[in-house]
Amino acid sequence: MKKYLLLAIPIIYWRNSILYFESEAIINLIVVLTCLFYLLRITVIKNLTDWIISVLFFGYFCILFNRTVFFRGFTLLGDHDLTIEYIYNVFYTTNFIPLKSILVQLQASLLYQIIGNTIMLAPFSFSMLYFKWTKNYKKTFWYSLLITIGIEFIQFVENVIYRLFQIGMNRSTDIDDIILNTFGACIGMVCYYLWNKIEHKYIRKDSWMNVR
């Protein structure tokens, strides 16, 4: 089916890494293709608008995956002795106190980080409702919450691997990211609600004009 041509987007996104046979990119690409293939199986693309939103979502998904859970850890960075300090650093880069990081970022005028985390899952929740991957707003909210918790959990695991074995890259885990991501998902749901209202109004108006 034509819709599976959308799977070329991740391949194009990581084309340079694939051409140089970078193992980590290829493994991550397989994960992305598997996720997107599953979404395509339950996606119905009917018109040009559906195609445009699909292309935008697939590009967004690649960027989201690359910025959050892309694992760059198949090479050993260096030898080290496992000490209490390394174990402590795992928890030092993890924040379990709500609003702590947000207040710090506000004081440091790092609004771009707050805005970035806020809008991060908005396209995802919008797409879940638009393509009917979820049946209602409540399920969309809970799926969005699970997605952001999953992202933070994967980042925590990557951080543990990095801190203990010096493999991969350093990541931080923050409960405030979950709060902001979930809030952003709610923004995405509001955007879909408004989109749906406008779309139905346009369709009704267009139908009335055709009847006349």
WOWORA-V28503 format. One record per residue. N is the residue number from 1. PHI is phi as a letter, one per 30 degrees, with the letter a starting at -180 (NA if undefined). OMEGA is omega in whole degrees, 0 to 359 (* if undefined). Layout:
n: {N N}
phi: {PHI PHI}
omega: {OMEGA OMEGA}
This chain:
n: {1 2 3 4 5 6 7 8 9 10 11 12 13 14 15 16 17 18 19 20 21 22 23 24 25 26 27 28 29 30 31 32 33 34 35 36 37 38 39 40 41 42 43 44 45 46 47 48 49 50 51 52 53 54 55 56 57 58 59 60 61 62 63 64 65 66 67 68 69 70 71 72 73 74 75 76 77 78 79 80 81 82 83 84 85 86 87 88 89 90 91 92 93 94 95 96 97 98 99 100 101 102 103 104 105 106 107 108 109 110 111 112 113 114 115 116 117 118 119 120 121 122 123 124 125 126 127 128 129 130 131 132 133 134 135 136 137 138 139 140 141 142 143 144 145 146 147 148 149 150 151 152 153 154 155 156 157 158 159 160 161 162 163 164 165 166 167 168 169 170 171 172 173 174 175 176 177 178 179 180 181 182 183 184 185 186 187 188 189 190 191 192 193 194 195 196 197 198 199 200 201 202 203 204 205 206 207 208 209 210 211 212}
phi: {NA d d d d d d d d d d d d c e d d d d c h d d d d d d d d d d d d d d d d d d d d c c c c c b d d d d d d d d d d d d d d d d d d d d c b d c c b c b d d l d a c d b d d d d d d e d d c c c c c e i d d d d d d d d c h c d d d d d d d d c e c e d d d e d e d d c i d b d a d d d d d d d d d d d d d d d d d d d d d d d d d d d d b h c j b d b c c b d d d d d d d d d d d d d d d d d d e d e d d d d d d d d d d d d d d d d d}
omega: {184 185 181 173 179 178 177 183 176 180 177 182 181 186 182 179 180 180 179 176 177 187 182 180 181 179 178 179 178 178 180 180 178 179 183 177 178 179 179 180 182 182 175 179 188 188 183 179 177 180 181 180 178 179 179 180 181 175 178 181 178 179 180 180 182 184 187 188 178 185 178 189 181 177 178 184 181 179 176 177 181 182 177 181 179 179 179 182 177 182 178 180 179 180 179 183 181 176 181 182 180 180 178 180 176 179 180 180 178 183 182 178 179 180 180 179 181 184 188 183 179 178 181 181 176 182 178 179 183 182 177 173 172 188 183 183 181 179 178 178 183 176 178 178 179 180 182 175 178 179 180 179 178 178 177 179 178 179 177 180 180 184 184 187 181 177 177 182 181 176 177 179 189 178 178 176 178 180 182 179 180 176 178 177 177 176 177 178 177 178 178 179 179 177 182 179 181 181 180 178 179 181 180 180 180 180 180 180 180 179 180 *}
